[in-house]
Amino acid sequence: MRVELIRRPLPSPAMAWATPPLAVLLTMLAGAALFSLLGYDGPAAVREIFLTPVLSRDTWQDLAIKAAPLILIAVGLGIGFRAGVWNIGAEGQYIAGGLAGTGVALATWEMQGVWILPAMVVAGVLGGMAWAAVPALLRTRLQVNEILTTLMLTYVAVQLLNYLMRGPWRDPQGFGFPQTRLFTEWQVLPLLPGTFVHIGAVVALGVALLAWFVMARTVFGLRVRTVGAAPAAARHAGFGEGDTVWATLLLSGGLAGLAGIFEAAGPFAQMVPQFPTGYGFTAIIVAFLGRLHPIGAVLAGLVLAVSYVGGEIAQSSLGLPAAAAGVFQALMLFFLLGADVLVRYRLVLTQRVRP
């Protein structure tokens, strides 16, 4: 006896969109069972991580702050994934964007003017694009798999960050701590009136809406969808694969860099060694949970933001380890991929007949 995967007919859109909620539900059930086996109060852990952040009005602003970088990065990744361009190193591009914008902040630290923050934002976008340009060049010129190059460049970005924090960019008045100077009032993101949510959350929502329009109503969106779904048809239509690789990698890198400078000029207000928060990797889950759709990325970003905020709540209220949120995120991706497989294929037991 052996198990075979038999491809089903093309699933309906309703079934495809039903798998993310199912994956979240299975994550909650499996997470409760897992943490109960580890000696914790499993149902309480699920309640604190998934329900408390939503039901408590005190955490809504935290959710917006956590969701903003996830949405920005996931929108760019989703566009690339739909073209068959697998950018796994958005975390490195996020760091590179934060570093590029911080460089402008340090260079203008003694200056004043409304132009400083926009210059930091532009530098952050260009920094993320530059970090993504290396895999794009290697993919189009040497056919090097972008999965490997984007991922490995993440570790290069982390080491560059550590070098700058402990060397040239260390705050001379920081008592030896590896961190930059605090940004000035001209270098931090403005807050929405009456909240502590920075304007980057609004920008993230605007980027998602713009990406939806571009993907649904422009030739660029048609190019991306065609190259990803039918490369041969794309070549006949004159859509070059190399141009699409460059465009999608630069786009996803630029959005990751934008998220990086928003974090540096927002919640952090400086650059520190703890800047790599894993948003670039978590955004991969966000992209798939949102069905590689820009609007879906907004909803999925909020779900993953709930897990971040809820994980922090569970640490203080239940004594859960800091990795609890990561465990739930990994379970979510596992169940999402498993549900997608079962939607597209069915398992069949076959018996091998001997001649």
Steps between C-alpha positions, in 0.01 A plus 500: 500500500616850427355849514471704182399862444236536228443853374148630549320733258593865544362609840239773511601846625273452801682181597840664451403790729350261757833333577658796688222518765516121529877519551454760776239283673718189482793706632300600804394140572846354445665780698270442796579129497874555460538749785279284723742212442788733591341573836337835424134594491446436128149648461606808696804537274276499194267750664781739592674477163203508262205652684628747760673732246179520297254539786705756693481854360830581671689282251348619172767762449770240565343281233516782246868562577588129474292444187644793298843348417348155446253640248762702313741208468228242423352709218837509324571133563155400377551677167834326454364159599221534243769548236692195623776715654573361847644779711569335837738771623263790570642511853837603357339761277305628801829540691671661201219753465518584869877545479483719190242728657695509825809607308311803374373568853850498646634717218229759565485465879596861565276637224137604498235491229194315380704353215704275729236231563406467130872468419527220757198323349643523148833366626322213674317400183818522293690300761250216483501511121880491489504194727249327270686603185784256573277188482324648196832539319616151595168348393480672161869481406619174658173316572581484871197402707366810675383294799861440601640844423222699667516282811881513531506877455281525810790380713731746328260781593492383863880500519517845338251626758705358790821652361348847465338489845825402669723718285446811287137568596522444876357788701796684657276591793335158529718370788651236272170338397495385135239740366477819300394842622130550554336656197396863526147635464564557129595134451211309659165413349206720601224334702133484413304753711410368843694174459851362516457338156746645249401606151670192354187299581297720266769477234496118524124495437541741208776285349277191522214679322735633232650153450153353461417753227832440322466122508135503389486786253840556337723332245764448769255291701416296191872449436560374853206261493585367157870444569413312819215289361612435141862591419473374142191713434676797660790466255259490206332813636834679517526498879867444576575284802816693583319834511236350728765359734663841528170684547359269766822468698559874500138559597503252786841622614387861489190429708705302750743791521207737551381283789852510640534877507145532635598277792827687557329839489191376681500255793881489537586869432861383455692199372585220743632142467149373585363656181463165314160399636419218258239704314655405166456129570157535662383697196542183293226343714294818461533488120383139476230540765370795296495288183770718338240776472573856620168533686545152641841613627328770707273248671778245544735768631248581771473131590875463539515830689251349742739209558787742572304714744327198654833326544627794704182496711530125557860538615401735779169342600572127459878481500515358149844505335586777256497246215129425552389743228749347258365152574146609416620674183683185389193288569292742296729467199508120537122468506459751218735309271343170602150628428612632162640159409176323597295755305700437184564128543332198655673212672443159343615164636615275217615142510789403282417195291789265448538354148 
